[in-house]
């Protein structure tokens, strides 16, 4: 059971909580992207790792999704950077 005081605090800080959650999600997404890029770079130089990634369909599919997300975000960041520089 929520007291009126707790309910008021929850409403008062709802926006801050949403911002904090979004910030943490962005950090996690960035970590996933960095990890997938590191694995991709290592797989380019390590044939054993490359074979492992390609031999397991689930790993390969997940890895490809991570790379796609990374590439999409890099394209959008490049577009934002170019727009700022053009001004």
C-alpha positions, -999 to 999 in steps of 0.1 A, spaced: 0 0 0 14 33 -11 11 63 12 1 97 -2 37 109 5 53 81 -15 28 86 -43 36 123 -45 74 116 -45 69 90 -73 50 116 -94 75 144 -86 105 124 -97 89 104 -126 107 125 -152 141 122 -135 136 85 -132 128 82 -169 159 102 -179 181 81 -156 167 49 -172 172 62 -207 208 72 -198 215 38 -184 200 21 -215 222 43 -237 253 32 -217 243 -4 -221 237 0 -258 271 16 -262 288 -12 -243 271 -38 -266 282 -19 -297 318 -16 -285 318 -53 -276 304 -64 -310 329 -42 -328 358 -56 -307 347 -91 -314 343 -83 -351 378 -68 -353 393 -97 -335 374 -122 -358 390 -105 -388 425 -114 -374 416 -147 -357 403 -174 -380 393 -197 -350 371 -170 -336 356 -163 -370 348 -200 -375 332 -201 -341 310 -171 -348 299 -185 -382 294 -221 -371 267 -214 -345 236 -199 -362 223 -183 -331 256 -166 -323 261 -155 -359 225 -141 -361 229 -122 -328 263 -109 -338 250 -97 -372 222 -78 -354 247 -61 -331 268 -51 -361 238 -38 -379 228 -17 -349 263 -4 -346 265 5 -382 231 22 -381 240 43 -351 274 53 -366 256 65 -398 232 86 -378 260 100 -357 280 108 -389 250 126 -403 245 146 -371 282 155 -371 281 166 -407 250 187 -401 267 205 -372 299 211 -392 279 224 -422 263 252 -401 
